[in-house]
Amino acid sequence: MTDNTRPSSTRLYVLLARKAPVGVIFRRGPSKRVMLIKWNLENDSFERGQWFKGRIYERRCDLSPWGHRLIYFAANYRRPYYSWTAISKPPYLTALALWPKGDAWGGGGLFESESKVLLNHHPDEMCLADSFRLAPRMTVRPLGEHSGRGEDDPIQRTRLRRDGWKQVQAGEHKEMKSKSKVWWKLDPPQIYSKLFRFEGNRSLDLRMLVKGIHERQGSWYVLEYQILDRVSGEQSNLGRLDWADWDKNGDLLGAREGRVYRLKPRSRDGHVTFRPESALALADFRGLSFAPRRAPDDAQVW
């Protein structure tokens, strides 16, 4: 989890369930090949699921509170749907419910609960595709007054806020020249902060710094992470990561260059510290190749 500015051909993005030690990993690479992986955070085991040929907009996705269901926005820009929002059982992408979208504006959704979904579609895009149905007692309604608008936001911003992240700095966008490394540079960066309270009233902030958008031959978001001790003001730079978040036990989880890490805190004289060089690599998902896979029967029904 040390700094490295060289773009990787394998990128990971993780969603964590709110009420269970479960996560899902979107493993992307090459750019139009995505694999879904289920992560058991109790024993750090990983279950590889299905691949998708096309684009999954992972920041417009959400995992249900207990991790049983995934809502995702995907596109292959081919008939019959071009793009769509679907619900599946991770680590599988086989749709249990599917709403056609047709373009890349809006899309995706959020779980209010296991059975209540907010769909980021226009009112005339709220009908399920033929042959699909909802689970009993499941309800779906539009995501707010302007449902169907935006790109990664409003889904990403709403989900971050719901899961304990706060924007502490808006950042300033600067459009760069056509041959620049990034399309948009954020200087100063946009900063989100997520507090974790340890025993002994010790609190640490995990800070996500958005420093660029649309990197040439690299990630869409250029992210760096820091840990800030609110009491001492001490700051630890974690460098560039694809994703990071707190586990519910206070471990720091991270993903970088196709690998997933866990970093445990150290306590000395009541002072909690993290040493990035001590991070444990849990899994390496580089070097995987697309392989079609049928979802098991129980992943094809509600």
C-alpha positions in Angstrom: 0.0 0.0 0.0 2.9 2.3 -0.7 2.7 5.1 -3.3 3.0 4.2 -6.9 1.8 6.6 -9.7 2.1 4.0 -12.6 -1.3 3.2 -13.9 -2.3 -0.5 -13.6 -4.2 -2.5 -16.2 -6.2 -4.2 -13.4 -8.4 -2.0 -11.3 -10.5 -2.9 -8.3 -13.5 -1.2 -6.7 -15.2 -2.5 -3.6 -18.7 -2.2 -2.0 -19.1 -3.2 1.6 -22.4 -4.3 3.1 -23.7 -2.1 6.0 -24.9 -4.9 8.3 -22.8 -7.9 7.4 -19.1 -8.8 6.9 -19.6 -9.0 3.2 -18.2 -7.1 0.3 -18.2 -7.3 -3.5 -15.2 -6.5 -5.7 -15.5 -5.2 -9.3 -12.4 -6.4 -11.0 -11.9 -4.5 -14.3 -9.3 -5.2 -16.9 -9.0 -5.0 -19.9 -11.3 -1.9 -19.9 -14.4 -3.7 -21.2 -14.1 -6.9 -19.1 -15.4 -6.9 -15.5 -15.5 -9.7 -13.0 -17.5 -9.8 -9.8 -15.9 -11.3 -6.7 -17.5 -11.8 -3.3 -15.4 -11.1 -0.2 -16.0 -12.7 3.2 -14.5 -10.2 5.6 -14.6 -12.6 8.5 -12.0 -15.0 7.1 -10.8 -13.0 4.0 -11.9 -15.6 1.6 -13.0 -14.7 -2.0 -15.5 -16.3 -4.3 -15.1 -15.5 -8.0 -18.3 -15.0 -9.9 -19.3 -14.0 -13.4 -17.5 -11.9 -16.0 -19.2 -9.3 -18.1 -18.3 -8.0 -21.5 -18.9 -4.3 -21.5 -18.8 -1.6 -18.9 -20.2 -1.7 -15.4 -20.4 1.7 -13.8 -19.3 0.6 -10.3 -19.9 3.9 -8.6 -23.6 3.8 -9.6 -24.0 0.4 -7.8 -25.0 -0.6 -4.3 -25.0 -3.6 -2.1 -28.0 -4.4 0.0 -27.6 -4.0 3.8 -26.9 -7.7 4.4 -25.0 -8.2 1.2 -27.6 -10.6 -0.4 -28.3 -8.5 -3.4 -26.4 -6.1 -5.8 -27.9 -3.4 -7.9 -25.7 -2.4 -10.8 -25.6 -0.2 -13.9 -24.1 -1.9 -17.0 -23.8 -1.2 -20.7 -22.7 -3.0 -23.8 -24.3 -0.6 -26.2 -25.8 -3.4 -28.2 -29.4 -4.5 -28.7 -31.8 -5.0 -27.2 -31.0 -2.7 -24.2 -27.7 -0.9 -24.8 -27.6 0.0 -21.1 -29.6 -1.1 -18.1 -29.9 -1.3 -14.3 -30.2 -4.8 -12.8 -30.4 -6.6 -9.5 -28.5 -9.9 -9.0 -27.1 -12.1 -6.3 -23.4 -11.6 -5.9 -21.0 -12.8 -7.0 -23.2 -13.4 -10.0 -24.5 -10.8 -12.5 -27.4 -12.8 -13.9 -30.3 -10.4 -13.6 -33.3 -11.1 -11.4 -34.8 -7.7 -12.3 -33.8 -5.5 -15.2 -34.8 -2.0 -16.2 -33.7 -0.9 -19.7 -31.9 2.5 -19.8 -30.5 3.0 -23.3 -27.9 5.6 -22.6 -25.2 6.4 -20.0 -27.0 9.2 -18.2 -28.2 8.4 -14.7 -28.8 4.7 -14.1 -28.0 2.5 -11.1 -29.7 2.7 -7.7 -29.5 2.4 -4.0 -30.9 0.0 -1.4 -32.9 1.6 1.4 -33.3 -1.8 2.8 -33.2 -5.4 1.5 -36.6 -4.9 -0.1 -36.7 -1.1 -0.9 -34.9 0.2 -3.9 -34.3 3.7 -5.2 -33.8 3.6 -8.9 -32.0 6.4 -10.7 -34.1 6.3 -13.9 -36.5 8.8 -15.4 -40.2 8.2 -14.7 -40.7 6.7 -18.2 -37.8 4.3 -17.6 -39.2 2.6 -14.5 -40.8 -0.4 -16.2 -39.1 -3.8 -15.9 -38.0 -5.5 -19.1 -40.3 -8.3 -20.4 -40.0 -11.6 -18.5 -38.6 -9.9 -15.3 -40.4 -9.4 -12.1 -39.7 -8.2 -8.6 -39.4 -10.3 -5.5 -42.5 -10.4 -3.2 -42.8 -7.3 -1.1 -40.0 -5.5 -3.0 -40.8 -1.9 -3.8 -39.0 0.4 -6.2 -39.3 4.2 -6.5 -37.4 6.9 -8.2 -34.3 8.4 -6.7 -35.5 11.8 -5.7 -37.1 14.6 -7.6 -34.6 14.6 -10.5 -34.2 10.8 -10.8 -32.4 9.7 -14.0 -30.0 12.6 -14.1 -26.3 12.8 -13.4 -23.5 10.3 -14.0 -21.6 8.7 -11.0 -23.4 11.3 -8.9 -25.9 11.4 -7.3 -25.5 7.7 -6.5 -21.9 7.8 -5.4 -22.3 11.0 -3.3 -25.4 9.7 -1.6 -23.9 6.3 -0.9 -20.7 7.8 0.5 -22.7 10.1 2.8 -25.0 7.2 3.9 -21.9 5.1 4.8 -20.3 7.7 7.0 -18.2 9.7 4.6 -18.3 13.5 4.8 -17.0 16.0 2.2 -14.6 18.3 4.0 -13.3 20.1 0.9 -15.1 20.7 -2.4 -12.0 21.0 -4.5 -11.5 23.1 -7.6 -11.8 21.5 -11.1 -9.4 22.7 -13.8 -9.8 21.5 -17.3 -6.4 20.5 -18.7 -5.0 20.6 -22.3 -5.8 17.8 -24.6 -2.4 16.1 -24.1 -2.3 16.4 -20.4 -2.1 13.3 -18.1 -5.6 14.0 -16.8 -8.6 15.6 -18.4 -9.6 17.4 -15.2 -7.2 18.3 -12.4 -8.5 19.0 -8.9 -6.3 21.6 -7.2 -7.0 21.8 -4.4 -8.3 18.3 -4.3 -11.8 17.2 -3.3 -11.6 15.5 0.1 -13.9 13.1 1.8 -13.4 12.0 5.4 -14.6 8.9 7.3 -14.0 8.8 11.1 -13.4 5.6 13.1 -13.5 5.7 16.9 -11.2 3.2 18.6 -11.3 2.3 22.3 -10.0 4.9 24.6 -11.6 7.8 22.7 -9.0 7.6 20.0 -10.4 8.8 16.6 -8.7 8.6 13.2 -9.9 10.0 10.0 -9.5 8.2 6.7 -9.3 10.8 4.0 -9.9 10.2 0.3 -8.3 12.9 -1.9 -9.8 13.1 -5.5 -6.9 14.7 -7.4 -7.9 14.1 -11.0 -10.6 12.8 -13.3 -10.2 10.8 -16.5 -6.5 9.8 -16.5 -5.0 9.1 -19.8 -4.3 5.3 -20.1 -5.2 5.0 -16.4 -8.0 5.3 -13.9 -11.1 7.5 -14.3 -10.5 8.8 -10.7 -7.0 9.6 -9.5 -7.3 8.9 -5.7 -4.9 9.3 -2.8 -5.6 8.4 0.8 -4.4 9.6 4.2 -5.0 8.8 7.8 -5.3 11.8 10.1 -5.1 11.7 13.9 -7.5 14.3 15.1 -5.9 14.6 18.5 -2.2 14.8 17.6 -2.6 16.1 14.1 -0.3 13.4 12.9 -0.8 12.4 9.3 0.1 9.2 7.5 0.1 9.2 3.7 -1.1 5.9 2.1 -0.4 7.1 -1.4 -2.4 6.2 -4.4 -5.0 3.5 -4.0 -8.0 2.4 -6.1 -10.2 2.2 -3.0 -10.0 2.1 0.8 -12.4 2.0 3.7 -12.6 1.0 7.4 -13.6 -2.5 8.4 -16.0 -2.7 11.3 -13.2 -3.8 13.6 -11.0 -0.8 12.8 -8.7 -2.5 10.2 -8.0 -0.5 7.1 -8.9 -2.2 3.9 -7.4 -1.2 0.5 -7.1 -2.1 -3.1 -4.3 -1.2 -5.5 -3.0 -2.6 -8.8 -5.2 -5.6 -8.7 -4.5 -6.6 -5.2 -6.5 -6.4 -1.9 -4.9 -5.5 1.4 -5.7 -5.4 5.1 -3.8 -3.2 7.4 -4.2 -3.7 11.2 -3.7 -0.9 13.6 -1.0 -0.9 16.3 -1.5 0.5 19.7 1.2 1.9 21.9 0.6 3.9 25.1 -3.0 4.4 23.9 -1.9 5.8 20.6 -3.2 4.1 17.5 -0.9 4.0 14.4 -0.9 2.5 11.0 2.2 1.5 9.1 1.5 1.1 5.3 4.5 -1.1 4.9 2.9 -3.6 7.3 -0.2 -4.2 5.1 -1.1 -7.8 4.5 -1.8 -8.7 0.8 -5.0 -10.8 0.9 -5.5 -11.6 -2.8 -4.0 -10.9 -6.2 -6.5 -10.7 -9.0 -4.1 -9.7 -11.8 -3.6 -12.0 -14.7 -7.2 -13.3 -14.9 -8.8 -13.9 -18.3 -12.4 -13.7 -19.3 -14.3 -17.0 -19.1 -18.0 -17.4 -19.5 -19.8 -18.9 -16.5 -23.4 -19.8 -15.9 -24.9 -18.7 -12.6 -26.0 -21.6 -10.3 -29.7 -22.2 -10.1 -30.2 -20.5 -6.8 -28.6 -17.3 -8.2 -31.2 -17.2 -11.0 -34.3 -16.9 -8.7 -35.3 -14.5 -6.0 
